[in-house]
Amino acid sequence: MNNEKFMNLLGDAREIVEKALFEGRPMTEDERNKSMNMVEEAKQGLDDVALERKIAELQAAAAKGKEEETQEEVKGSMGERFAQSKAYKAWMKQVAPNGHIPESAKGINSPAFQVDMPFEKKAVLTGASATSGGAFIQNDDTGIYVPMGRKPLKLRDLISVRSTNSDMVEFVRQTAQVTQAAGVAEATSAAAPTVVTTAAGNPLVYTSTVTLNSGGGYKPEGTMAFEKVTAPVETVAVWIPVTKRALADAAQLRGIIDQELRDSLMDEIENNILFGQATPDFVGLAETSNILSQSFDTTILTTARKAITNLATNGLEASPTAFVVAPADWEAVELALFAAAPYLPYQQSMWRIPVVESQYLTAGTAYLGNWKQAVMWDRQQVTISVSDSHADFFIRNLVAVLAEARAAFGVLKPKSFVEIATAASGSPS
C-alpha cells in the first residue's frame, strides 16, 4: 500500500468520527463499523519489514532475559556458603550419618574447604568512607551540560521568510476589488447622456450632473482600491556581562552564553509574530486589522469546522495550511476523538488540515490560515559580538556579550487568517 492510500484511509475514518462530533451525536453502528474497517484496512497495509523488525527486537529481548535468568545469583554470607558447599556436606555424612556428631567422637578434624566468595563480600575496604577506599574515588566529570529548555519554535517554519537590505519594508495591499460586473442589455437608444451644469457661491463654483440615457446600453464601471503598508525593520537584542577570567578558564561557557542569547532572541521573535504590539516590536497577527474571527460554537471541533467555512466564504483565495492551537486546546480535541473512537490512529490534524501546537498561545484562542501570507523579512540574522568598552568594564576585566537581530514582519492578506475562540469565554476581539 502506498503512503497516499494509507493516509486517505485514515483521513476518511477520522472524518466520519469528526462529523458525528460536529453534529453533537454518537456515531451510528454503520458509521462506527465503516470507520473501524478503514483503520483495519490501513493497518494491514503497513510495511511488513517494519513488522518483522519489531518481532526480531522482541525475540532478542526475550533471549536476553532468559540468559539473565540462568546466570547464578551471588547471595548469602560466608557462613551460609560454607554450610551449603558440597565438600562440607560430604564430610558431614562421614562423621555424622544421622546429622549429629556423636558425643563419643574424639579428635575430629575436617579437611580444608574452598568456598567461592566475591571479593566485595569480605568488607575489608569501603568506598563509602573518605578515610578508607573512598579516598581514591574520583568523580566522573562527563562534561555534559543540560540547559533548562525553551518553548519549541513552530511559526517560523509556517510563514514565508525573505530578506531585505533596507530598514523599511513596503508592500501594496488591495483593500477593494472589482465587483461591479453585471449583465448588460442591448442599447435601445443612441441619445447622449444629459448634462446639467449649475453655479453657486461667490466666487461661483460650477457643478455638472450627468444623467445617463435610459436604454443606452451603458456598461457598469468597476472600482478598486489599494493601500501602502509599511513594516519597519525592528531590532531585537539582549546582552550579558561576564568576566574575562570565566571566558578564559571555562571553555564551554562561551558556547553556552552564545546559545542562550540566540535562543532568547528567537523566543522573542516567535512571540512577536503572534502578539507584537507595534514599534518597537512587530505588528503581530493578533494586532493586524481585518483578519476574520470565529466565535465559539459547542465544541472546539465544531468551531474549527465553522472557521474553515468562514475562511472559504469570506477569505480571498485563502487555502488554509494549518491550525495553530494551544496545547491545552489540542488535548481537549484528542480526548474527545479518543472517547468517540479509541481505535483511530494518531493524526495531528482537524478536518484534514494539519494542526501545529504552539506554547506561545494560551487556551481559548487559536488561528487558522494560509500562513504563507505572513512574511518575515530578515535584515540581519542573529549576530554575537563581545566588547569591554561598556562603562568601566575595561578596568574591571569584564566584557559584554551582545546578541542582536533585525527583522520586519507583515501580513500580506489579512483575510487569509481566522482568529478562533476555542471556548465560550474566549471570543476573539
PyMOL commands that set and color helices and strands:
alter all, ss='L'
color gray80, all
select helices_A, chain A and resi 3-22+29-44+48-70+78-84+86-95+119-122+133-136+155-158+244-249+251-275+285-287+300-314+327-340+371-373+394-396+414-416
alter helices_A, ss='H'
color red, helices_A
select strands_A, chain A and resi 160-163+168-176+194-200+205-211+225-232+234-243+292-294+322-325+349-350+353-357+365-369+374-387+398-411+417-421
alter strands_A, ss='S'
color yellow, strands_A
deselect
rebuild
show_as cartoon
